[in-house]
Amino acid sequence: MKTLTLEGDKITDIPSFYDEINHVFMAGEDWKLAPNLDALNDMLYGSYGAAEADQPVRLIWKNMEKSRNALGVEATRQFYANKLQKPKAFNVAQISQRLVELENGSGATYFEIVLEIIAQHPRIQLIAD
């Protein structure tokens, strides 16, 4: 089993989350993962990067609570607000609904969405440290 470690202290917002993902998962590649949830999901399938397909991976996420806060409600609010600025590229009604759900406490934060994506990959064992 391959072990990879995310340094939660380095994650202060969504761009720094992808900086850390690229540092850990894409170190051997000559390109970087875009700050995009679909790209994150695709990478975790193991077609490229350090998490090779079919290889079990132990992903240790140090100081996960700091990351939870950094990728919490405020970061998620800004994430959705940025999408709403591009109505031709995104489903504004859907994004608006997700923003309403976030504001009333029933919607997922960016951190929670990332955890949901990781959970879709059973070969990846996430360990909070």
C-alpha positions as CSV (number, residue, x, y, z in Angstrom):
1,M,0.0,0.0,0.0
2,K,1.4,3.4,-1.0
3,T,1.2,6.1,1.7
4,L,0.7,9.8,0.7
5,T,0.5,12.7,3.1
6,L,-1.3,16.0,2.8
7,E,0.0,18.7,5.1
8,G,-3.1,20.5,6.4
9,D,-1.1,23.4,7.7
10,K,-0.4,24.4,4.1
11,I,-4.1,24.5,3.2
12,T,-5.5,28.0,3.8
13,D,-8.0,28.2,0.9
14,I,-9.1,26.4,-2.2
15,P,-6.0,27.4,-4.3
16,S,-3.6,26.2,-1.6
17,F,-5.6,23.0,-1.3
18,Y,-4.8,22.3,-5.0
19,D,-1.2,23.4,-4.5
20,E,-0.9,20.7,-1.8
21,I,-2.7,18.1,-3.9
22,N,-0.3,18.9,-6.8
23,H,2.7,18.7,-4.5
24,V,1.7,15.3,-3.2
25,F,-0.1,13.6,-6.1
26,M,1.5,15.2,-9.2
27,A,5.2,15.6,-8.2
28,G,6.3,13.2,-11.0
29,E,4.1,14.8,-13.7
30,D,5.1,17.6,-16.0
31,W,1.7,19.3,-15.6
32,K,-0.4,20.3,-12.7
33,L,-4.0,19.5,-11.7
34,A,-6.4,22.4,-12.2
35,P,-8.3,23.7,-9.2
36,N,-11.4,21.7,-10.1
37,L,-13.4,19.1,-8.3
38,D,-14.0,17.0,-11.4
39,A,-10.2,17.0,-12.0
40,L,-9.6,15.9,-8.4
41,N,-12.1,13.0,-8.9
42,D,-10.5,12.0,-12.2
43,M,-7.0,12.0,-10.6
44,L,-8.1,9.8,-7.8
45,Y,-9.1,7.1,-10.3
46,G,-5.4,6.8,-10.8
47,S,-4.9,7.4,-14.5
48,Y,-2.0,9.7,-13.7
49,G,-0.1,11.0,-10.7
50,A,1.2,9.2,-7.6
51,A,-2.1,7.3,-6.9
52,E,-1.7,4.7,-9.6
53,A,-4.9,2.8,-10.7
54,D,-5.7,-0.4,-8.7
55,Q,-3.0,0.4,-6.1
56,P,-4.3,0.8,-2.6
57,V,-3.4,4.2,-1.2
58,R,-3.3,5.3,2.5
59,L,-3.9,9.1,2.4
60,I,-2.9,10.7,5.7
61,W,-4.3,14.2,6.0
62,K,-2.4,16.0,8.8
63,N,-4.1,18.7,10.7
64,M,-7.4,18.0,8.9
65,E,-9.3,20.3,11.2
66,K,-7.4,23.3,10.0
67,S,-8.2,22.2,6.4
68,R,-11.9,21.8,7.4
69,N,-12.0,25.4,8.6
70,A,-10.0,26.7,5.6
71,L,-12.3,24.9,3.1
72,G,-15.5,25.7,5.2
73,V,-18.5,27.9,4.7
74,E,-16.6,31.1,3.7
75,A,-14.4,29.4,1.1
76,T,-17.4,27.6,-0.3
77,R,-19.5,30.8,-0.4
78,Q,-16.7,32.4,-2.5
79,F,-16.4,29.3,-4.7
80,Y,-20.1,29.5,-5.6
81,A,-20.0,33.3,-6.0
82,N,-17.2,32.9,-8.5
83,K,-19.2,30.4,-10.5
84,L,-22.2,32.8,-10.5
85,Q,-20.0,35.4,-12.2
86,K,-19.8,33.0,-15.2
87,P,-23.5,32.3,-16.0
88,K,-22.6,30.9,-19.5
89,A,-20.3,28.3,-18.0
90,F,-22.3,27.1,-15.0
91,N,-25.9,26.3,-14.2
92,V,-26.8,29.4,-12.2
93,A,-30.0,28.0,-10.8
94,Q,-28.2,24.9,-9.4
95,I,-25.3,27.0,-8.0
96,S,-27.8,29.4,-6.5
97,Q,-29.6,26.5,-4.8
98,R,-26.4,25.1,-3.4
99,L,-25.5,28.6,-2.1
100,V,-28.9,28.8,-0.4
101,E,-28.4,25.3,1.1
102,L,-25.0,26.3,2.4
103,E,-26.3,29.5,4.0
104,N,-29.1,27.6,5.8
105,G,-26.8,24.9,7.0
106,S,-28.0,22.0,5.0
107,G,-25.4,22.3,2.1
108,A,-22.0,20.8,2.0
109,T,-18.9,22.9,2.3
110,Y,-16.0,22.5,-0.1
111,F,-14.2,20.4,2.5
112,E,-17.2,18.1,2.8
113,I,-17.4,17.8,-1.0
114,V,-13.8,16.8,-1.2
115,L,-14.4,14.1,1.5
116,E,-17.3,12.8,-0.5
117,I,-15.2,12.6,-3.6
118,I,-12.4,10.7,-1.8
119,A,-15.0,8.3,-0.3
120,Q,-16.1,7.4,-3.9
121,H,-12.7,5.7,-4.3
122,P,-12.6,2.6,-2.0
123,R,-8.9,1.9,-2.8
124,I,-8.1,5.2,-1.0
125,Q,-8.0,4.9,2.8
126,L,-8.3,8.4,4.3
127,I,-6.7,8.8,7.7
128,A,-7.1,12.1,9.7
129,D,-4.0,12.9,11.6
